[in-house]
Amino acid sequence: MKRVILILSVITATFLSCDKVYINGDLDGMWQLQKVEFSDSAAYPQDIYYSFQRHLVQVSENYEEGLPLRYIGDLDYTGDTLRISGFRKFLEEEIVAGMNELERFFLYDTVTVFKVEVLDDSQLTLRSNRALYTLKKW
């Protein structure tokens, strides 16, 4: 009987230890960019995604065919401030030198700092020094 209880305890502990570790709370996961509001205009992008996990951010486009264009960057999320930087093309080591490649994702600086205005399990609103970004959980 003790042996059965021990085996069941080990199995239970194994399954409980397999939970995902989220260090960024509701921020972690994939978000679809819905709207970018500038002081004089707005953009409604199609198929642009920001994904946050641990200390990384990925920006990508969804393609119907082929592999999506993806960049990986560094993420620092503390309090209500989100800082992303050091982007490199997915599966390559070199850091993106020019921002031209990232402008399609509405990123205009090598280091972008956002103030998190709204964050819950379905909506994310970020404000940079250039625009207001509205995203929904994917």
ROGU-453771 format. One record per residue: residue number from 0; x, y, z of N, C-alpha, C in turn. Coordinates in pm, 1 decimal. Atoms other than C-alpha are relative to their C-alpha. Example, Ala and Ser with C-alpha at 12.3 -4.5 7.8 and 13.67 -1.06 7.14 Angstrom:
BEGIN
{site 0, {89.0, -119.0, 0.0}, {1230.0, -450.0, 780.0}, {90.0, 120.0, 0.0}},
{site 1, {-82.0, -119.0, -6.0}, {1367.0, -106.0, 714.0}, {-77.0, 109.0, 73.0}},
//
This chain:
BEGIN
{site 0, {82.3, -119.8, 0.0}, {0.0, 0.0, 0.0}, {86.8, 126.3, 0.0}},
{site 1, {-89.2, -115.5, -3.9}, {282.6, 239.3, 84.6}, {66.1, 22.7, -135.0}},
{site 2, {-63.6, -8.9, 130.3}, {440.4, 161.0, -249.2}, {-94.2, 67.5, -101.6}},
{site 3, {98.7, -59.1, 89.6}, {120.2, 252.9, -438.0}, {-14.1, 149.7, 28.2}},
{site 4, {11.1, -141.1, -37.5}, {90.2, 580.9, -246.3}, {123.8, 76.8, -45.2}},
{site 5, {-123.5, -64.2, 43.2}, {454.1, 662.8, -319.8}, {0.3, 20.3, -151.4}},
{site 6, {4.3, -11.3, 146.2}, {409.5, 594.0, -692.4}, {-100.0, 106.8, -42.7}},
{site 7, {100.0, -102.3, 32.5}, {92.0, 805.3, -706.8}, {51.1, 139.1, 35.6}},
{site 8, {-56.1, -129.5, -40.2}, {271.5, 1087.4, -522.0}, {102.2, 49.3, -101.2}},
{site 9, {-100.9, -37.1, 98.9}, {559.3, 1083.8, -769.6}, {-66.6, 41.4, -131.3}},
{site 10, {71.5, -33.3, 124.2}, {321.5, 1084.0, -1068.5}, {-68.8, 135.4, 13.4}},
{site 11, {67.2, -128.3, -22.8}, {119.6, 1372.6, -921.7}, {99.7, 114.6, 0.8}},
{site 12, {-102.4, -104.1, -4.9}, {433.1, 1574.2, -847.4}, {57.2, 27.7, -138.3}},
{site 13, {-52.1, -17.0, 135.9}, {557.4, 1515.6, -1202.4}, {-94.3, 85.2, -83.7}},
{site 14, {96.2, -78.4, 78.3}, {238.1, 1650.5, -1357.8}, {-11.2, 142.9, 50.3}},
{site 15, {10.5, -135.2, -54.5}, {223.8, 1950.0, -1124.8}, {121.5, 83.8, -36.0}},
{site 16, {-121.1, -75.5, 31.3}, {581.7, 2048.1, -1208.2}, {8.6, 37.5, -147.3}},
{site 17, {-2.9, -28.9, 143.4}, {501.2, 2070.3, -1581.6}, {-73.9, 128.4, -37.2}},
{site 18, {68.8, -124.5, 29.7}, {310.0, 2398.6, -1550.7}, {92.8, 98.3, -68.7}},
{site 19, {-78.0, -104.0, 65.3}, {424.1, 2685.6, -1770.7}, {39.9, 104.1, 103.9}},
{site 20, {-48.3, -102.6, -91.3}, {630.0, 2950.4, -1594.3}, {-15.9, 135.2, -68.6}},
{site 21, {22.4, -133.9, 53.2}, {500.4, 3299.7, -1668.1}, {61.9, 99.9, 96.1}},
{site 22, {-60.2, -100.3, -87.4}, {718.4, 3577.0, -1533.0}, {-54.7, 139.0, -28.2}},
{site 23, {53.4, -130.9, 37.6}, {536.2, 3862.2, -1708.6}, {-151.0, 9.6, 18.6}},
{site 24, {143.7, -3.3, -25.3}, {182.6, 3780.1, -1594.4}, {-80.8, -5.4, -128.9}},
{site 25, {89.2, -1.9, 116.5}, {-88.6, 3861.6, -1849.1}, {70.8, 40.0, -129.3}},
{site 26, {-72.1, -43.6, 120.5}, {170.5, 4008.4, -2088.9}, {47.6, -119.3, -83.0}},
{site 27, {-53.7, 114.9, 72.9}, {313.0, 3666.1, -2180.5}, {-102.9, -57.1, -96.6}},
{site 28, {86.3, 57.8, 102.3}, {171.1, 3515.9, -2498.8}, {8.8, 78.6, -128.5}},
{site 29, {2.4, -64.3, 131.1}, {90.0, 3625.3, -2852.0}, {-112.3, 102.9, -6.3}},
{site 30, {93.6, -110.8, 12.6}, {-84.1, 3956.3, -2925.7}, {-6.1, 43.6, -145.8}},
{site 31, {17.1, -50.4, 136.4}, {-227.6, 4076.3, -3257.3}, {-16.5, 151.6, 6.2}},
{site 32, {6.8, -145.6, 6.9}, {-169.1, 4443.5, -3337.3}, {-126.7, 40.4, -74.5}},
{site 33, {127.9, -40.8, 57.4}, {-508.7, 4603.1, -3405.0}, {2.8, 141.7, -56.9}},
{site 34, {5.9, -141.2, 37.5}, {-444.3, 4975.2, -3426.5}, {123.4, 71.1, 53.5}},
{site 35, {-109.5, -86.4, -42.9}, {-158.4, 5226.2, -3410.2}, {-44.1, 142.7, -26.7}},
{site 36, {47.3, -138.5, 11.1}, {-262.3, 5585.5, -3339.8}, {116.7, 96.5, 16.4}},
{site 37, {-99.8, -105.1, -4.4}, {-24.4, 5867.8, -3421.2}, {-70.8, 130.9, 32.6}},
{site 38, {63.4, -127.1, -35.1}, {-85.7, 6234.2, -3336.2}, {-91.2, 51.5, -111.1}},
{site 39, {78.6, -52.8, 112.0}, {-225.3, 6304.1, -3684.6}, {-65.5, -106.4, -87.6}},
{site 40, {57.6, 105.9, 84.0}, {-331.5, 5964.3, -3822.4}, {-6.9, -130.9, 79.2}},
{site 41, {8.3, 133.2, -61.3}, {-402.6, 5599.5, -3746.1}, {23.9, -105.7, -106.7}},
{site 42, {-22.2, 113.2, 89.4}, {-302.2, 5267.6, -3900.1}, {-70.5, -121.4, 59.1}},
{site 43, {69.1, 122.3, -39.6}, {-493.4, 4940.5, -3888.5}, {71.4, -118.1, -65.9}},
{site 44, {-80.9, 103.6, 64.1}, {-230.9, 4674.5, -3959.6}, {-72.1, -134.1, -8.5}},
{site 45, {53.3, 134.4, 18.6}, {-317.3, 4329.3, -4085.8}, {110.2, -101.0, 29.8}},
{site 46, {-89.1, 114.2, -19.9}, {-148.2, 4015.6, -3955.4}, {137.3, 34.1, 56.6}},
{site 47, {-124.8, -28.2, -70.6}, {120.6, 4170.1, -3732.9}, {-19.0, -42.9, 144.9}},
{site 48, {10.4, 59.3, -133.3}, {190.3, 3993.8, -3404.6}, {122.6, 33.6, 83.5}},
{site 49, {-106.0, -16.1, -99.0}, {394.0, 4068.1, -3094.3}, {-17.5, -115.4, 99.0}},
{site 50, {4.5, 110.5, -95.2}, {479.7, 3769.9, -2873.7}, {100.8, 26.3, 111.0}},
{site 51, {-85.3, -24.2, -116.1}, {621.5, 3805.4, -2523.2}, {13.8, -129.0, 79.5}},
{site 52, {-24.7, 118.6, -80.6}, {781.3, 3521.4, -2330.5}, {130.2, 20.4, 75.1}},
{site 53, {-114.9, -17.2, -88.2}, {1016.9, 3552.5, -2036.0}, {71.6, 131.8, -32.2}},
{site 54, {-76.5, -121.9, 27.2}, {1289.4, 3801.9, -2146.0}, {16.5, 25.8, -149.4}},
{site 55, {-7.9, -15.8, 145.2}, {1221.3, 3786.9, -2520.3}, {-131.1, 53.1, -56.7}},
{site 56, {115.9, -43.6, 77.6}, {988.3, 3954.2, -2766.1}, {22.8, -43.7, -143.9}},
{site 57, {-6.1, 33.7, 141.7}, {912.4, 3831.6, -3116.5}, {-104.2, 84.0, -71.3}},
{site 58, {95.8, -68.6, 86.5}, {752.7, 4046.1, -3384.4}, {-3.2, -78.8, -130.1}},
{site 59, {11.6, 83.4, 119.9}, {616.4, 3864.3, -3687.6}, {-120.3, 40.9, -82.4}},
{site 60, {113.0, -15.4, 90.4}, {386.5, 3874.3, -3985.5}, {-54.0, -138.5, -29.4}},
{site 61, {61.6, 127.2, 34.1}, {142.3, 3598.3, -4067.1}, {-9.1, -9.4, -151.8}},
{site 62, {3.0, 21.5, 144.2}, {189.6, 3464.4, -4417.7}, {-92.7, -115.4, -32.2}},
{site 63, {84.1, 110.1, 46.0}, {-56.5, 3249.2, -4608.2}, {86.5, -117.2, -44.1}},
{site 64, {-89.8, 103.1, 50.8}, {229.1, 3059.4, -4771.6}, {142.2, 33.1, 45.3}},
{site 65, {-139.5, -20.7, -37.2}, {590.4, 3010.7, -4666.0}, {16.1, 36.1, 146.8}},
{site 66, {-31.7, -34.3, -138.5}, {760.8, 3112.3, -4346.3}, {-25.0, 147.1, 26.6}},
{site 67, {22.6, -141.1, -32.3}, {661.7, 3433.5, -4170.6}, {131.8, 72.8, 24.9}},
{site 68, {-114.0, -84.4, -32.0}, {906.2, 3720.0, -4137.8}, {-2.4, 23.8, 150.4}},
{site 69, {-1.8, -11.1, -145.8}, {1015.9, 3718.6, -3771.8}, {131.3, 60.0, 48.2}},
{site 70, {-116.4, -55.8, -67.6}, {1251.5, 3915.3, -3550.5}, {-14.5, -27.1, 149.3}},
{site 71, {-3.9, 26.3, -143.7}, {1353.6, 3834.0, -3193.3}, {77.5, 112.9, 65.9}},
{site 72, {-67.3, -106.8, -72.9}, {1447.2, 4104.9, -2943.3}, {1.0, -26.9, 148.6}},
{site 73, {-8.9, 9.6, -145.1}, {1523.7, 4155.6, -2577.6}, {-116.0, 75.8, 63.3}},
{site 74, {115.6, -56.6, -70.1}, {1240.5, 4232.6, -2337.1}, {36.2, 27.0, 145.1}},
{site 75, {-12.9, -34.4, -141.5}, {1256.5, 4414.4, -2005.5}, {-134.8, 58.3, 42.3}},
{site 76, {132.5, -41.6, -44.3}, {919.5, 4443.7, -1832.2}, {1.7, 16.3, 151.3}},
{site 77, {2.9, -28.8, -143.5}, {907.2, 4612.9, -1492.1}, {-108.5, 103.3, 27.4}},
{site 78, {108.5, -90.8, -35.7}, {607.3, 4776.3, -1332.1}, {-91.1, 24.0, -117.1}},
{site 79, {84.2, -33.1, 115.2}, {420.9, 4959.0, -1606.7}, {84.0, 44.2, -119.8}},
{site 80, {-89.9, -36.3, 108.6}, {722.3, 4999.2, -1836.2}, {48.3, -125.1, -73.0}},
{site 81, {-41.3, 109.7, 87.0}, {802.7, 4771.2, -2127.9}, {108.2, 54.9, -91.7}},
{site 82, {-113.0, -45.9, 81.6}, {1141.2, 4808.6, -2301.0}, {42.0, -114.5, -91.1}},
{site 83, {-43.1, 101.9, 95.2}, {1229.6, 4619.1, -2620.5}, {116.3, 54.7, -82.1}},
{site 84, {-121.2, -43.9, 69.3}, {1563.7, 4630.8, -2801.3}, {74.2, -120.7, -56.6}},
{site 85, {-91.4, 103.2, 45.8}, {1841.4, 4432.7, -2972.1}, {-61.0, -101.2, -95.0}},
{site 86, {66.9, 93.1, 90.5}, {1633.3, 4283.7, -3252.1}, {98.0, -62.4, -98.7}},
{site 87, {-73.8, 73.2, 101.6}, {1782.0, 4019.9, -3479.9}, {-98.2, -86.6, -77.5}},
{site 88, {87.2, 83.3, 82.0}, {1629.4, 3822.6, -3763.0}, {-3.8, -139.6, 59.9}},
{site 89, {19.7, 133.2, -56.8}, {1488.7, 3490.4, -3646.5}, {98.8, -98.9, -62.2}},
{site 90, {-98.7, 101.7, 36.9}, {1751.6, 3212.2, -3661.1}, {130.7, 58.8, -51.0}},
{site 91, {-127.5, -62.0, 32.8}, {2032.9, 3462.8, -3724.8}, {51.1, 72.1, 123.4}},
{site 92, {-60.1, -58.2, -119.3}, {2273.5, 3606.4, -3470.1}, {21.4, 150.9, -8.8}},
{site 93, {-34.7, -140.1, 16.5}, {2341.4, 3949.8, -3616.4}, {-114.1, 92.4, 41.8}},
{site 94, {100.2, -97.9, -42.2}, {2159.8, 4241.8, -3455.3}, {-33.2, 90.6, -118.4}},
{site 95, {45.4, -85.8, 109.4}, {1955.2, 4450.1, -3699.4}, {65.8, 137.1, 16.3}},
{site 96, {-70.7, -127.6, -7.0}, {2164.1, 4756.5, -3778.5}, {-95.2, 116.7, -24.9}},
{site 97, {91.3, -108.0, 33.9}, {1899.2, 4973.8, -3942.7}, {-141.4, -33.1, 43.0}},
{site 98, {137.2, 21.2, -45.7}, {1542.7, 5020.5, -3830.1}, {-96.3, -18.4, -117.3}},
{site 99, {89.6, 15.0, 115.3}, {1403.9, 5002.0, -4184.9}, {-72.4, -133.7, 0.7}},
{site 100, {60.8, 132.7, -1.5}, {1339.3, 4630.0, -4140.2}, {-112.1, -11.3, 102.6}},
{site 101, {98.4, 10.7, -108.2}, {1136.6, 4686.7, -3823.4}, {-114.5, 99.7, -11.6}},
{site 102, {107.3, -98.5, 15.6}, {925.6, 4980.3, -3941.1}, {-131.6, -64.7, -41.1}},
{site 103, {122.8, 69.9, 39.4}, {677.1, 4733.5, -4092.9}, {-76.1, -51.3, 121.6}},
{site 104, {62.3, 40.9, -126.1}, {608.0, 4632.6, -3728.7}, {-30.1, 120.6, 89.7}},
{site 105, {25.2, -125.0, -71.2}, {566.4, 4999.3, -3624.5}, {98.9, 21.2, 114.3}},
{site 106, {-110.4, -24.0, -93.5}, {899.1, 5001.5, -3437.9}, {98.2, 92.1, -70.3}},
{site 107, {-75.9, -103.4, 68.1}, {1099.3, 5313.7, -3514.4}, {132.3, 34.1, 66.9}},
{site 108, {-122.7, -28.3, -72.6}, {1384.7, 5317.5, -3261.4}, {70.3, -131.0, 35.6}},
{site 109, {-72.4, 121.6, -36.5}, {1659.9, 5069.5, -3175.4}, {-37.0, -46.9, 140.0}},
{site 110, {54.1, 32.5, -132.4}, {1530.3, 5082.2, -2818.3}, {-135.6, 68.2, 9.0}},
{site 111, {134.2, -56.4, -11.3}, {1155.7, 5129.9, -2778.9}, {-49.8, -22.5, 141.6}},
{site 112, {53.5, 6.3, -135.4}, {1009.7, 5208.7, -2439.4}, {-148.6, 32.0, -6.7}},
{site 113, {144.2, -16.8, -4.1}, {637.2, 5168.5, -2385.1}, {-46.3, 16.5, 143.3}},
{site 114, {72.7, -2.9, -126.2}, {414.0, 5267.7, -2098.5}, {-121.6, -89.8, -20.1}},
{site 115, {113.9, 90.7, 8.8}, {160.3, 4993.6, -2036.2}, {-120.3, 72.1, 59.9}},
{site 116, {118.4, -71.3, -46.8}, {-177.3, 5169.2, -2013.6}, {-112.6, -94.8, 37.8}},
{site 117, {102.5, 100.9, -29.1}, {-410.1, 4866.3, -2024.7}, {64.3, -136.4, -22.1}},
{site 118, {-46.4, 137.6, 15.0}, {-318.1, 4503.0, -1965.7}, {-91.6, -91.8, 79.2}},
{site 119, {77.3, 106.3, -63.7}, {-556.6, 4218.6, -1895.6}, {12.1, -124.0, -86.1}},
{site 120, {-15.7, 126.1, 71.8}, {-609.2, 3869.2, -2030.4}, {-44.7, 5.1, -145.7}},
{site 121, {44.6, -7.9, 139.5}, {-752.7, 3996.6, -2362.6}, {41.7, 127.6, -72.5}},
{site 122, {-30.9, -127.5, 63.0}, {-639.0, 4355.2, -2426.6}, {130.2, 57.5, 54.8}},
{site 123, {-125.9, -65.2, -35.5}, {-306.3, 4540.8, -2427.2}, {6.0, 133.3, -72.3}},
{site 124, {-17.6, -132.5, 57.7}, {-258.6, 4913.3, -2482.2}, {134.5, 53.9, 46.0}},
{site 125, {-134.7, -49.0, -27.0}, {95.0, 5051.3, -2506.9}, {15.6, 139.4, -58.8}},
{site 126, {-28.0, -134.3, 50.9}, {209.7, 5412.0, -2544.9}, {151.8, 18.8, -8.2}},
{site 127, {-140.6, -35.3, 18.6}, {547.2, 5502.6, -2692.3}, {8.1, 151.1, -17.0}},
{site 128, {-11.8, -144.9, 22.0}, {686.6, 5848.7, -2756.6}, {-55.0, 40.8, -136.6}},
{site 129, {52.6, -29.9, 133.7}, {543.3, 5821.5, -3112.2}, {-147.0, -34.6, -20.4}},
{site 130, {134.1, 49.3, 33.8}, {212.8, 5635.4, -3094.8}, {-62.6, -77.2, 116.1}},
{site 131, {76.6, 83.5, -92.6}, {-56.2, 5446.4, -2904.1}, {-33.0, -129.9, -74.8}},
{site 132, {16.6, 131.5, 62.3}, {-67.3, 5071.4, -2982.8}, {-110.9, -75.5, 71.8}},
{site 133, {107.0, 81.4, -57.2}, {-379.4, 4861.0, -2929.2}, {15.1, -141.8, -54.8}},
{site 134, {-19.0, 139.8, 38.9}, {-339.7, 4482.1, -2931.9}, {-105.3, -84.9, 69.7}},
{site 135, {89.9, 94.7, -64.9}, {-566.9, 4188.0, -2857.9}, {70.8, -134.4, 11.0}},
{site 136, {-61.3, 130.6, -23.4}, {-469.5, 3849.2, -2718.4}, {-38.1, -94.2, -112.7}},
{site 137, {23.8, 91.7, 110.5}, {-434.0, 3591.3, -2990.9}, {-25.3, -138.8, 49.5}},
//
